[in-house]
């Protein structure tokens, strides 16, 4: 169902006031062809190692959104075109990366949306480190597996319940 984050904020003002609908601090750039995405959150926490990101995107996404807390590192990319294709092929709705992506030109031609802090040409390490399904905090919001995320070119919203 099409939506606008602006409209969701207007309609759900009481949830914003109650703190059950949260808005991530601006600063994330949007990549990919999709204009908006939403779904239940799955979290991974990694640092300059995308092994767990790849492993998670290999699983059935079932319309979920992968939220990657990369610690805000700007020293390498955690998602590129290969992982974006995995996300598409396995039914992930979108990806939010607290860090960088690469292959942005290729991703711009793919039917997915990804929010990230920026781009970096260097790929990440592959040490097999990280944790999945834990609460992650960035952009002024703590996100938990099972929360609902709504994102478009105007921003990223997180709700404890489906809107």
Protein Blocks (a to p, Z undefined) as FASTA:
>chain_A
ZZdfklmmmmmmmmmmnopaccddehiacedjbfbdcddddddddehiaklmmmmmmpcf
klpacdddehhpakbcfbdfklmmmmmmnopabdcdedddehklmmmmpccddddfbdcf
bdcddehpacehiacdeehiacdehiacdddfkbccddfbdZZ
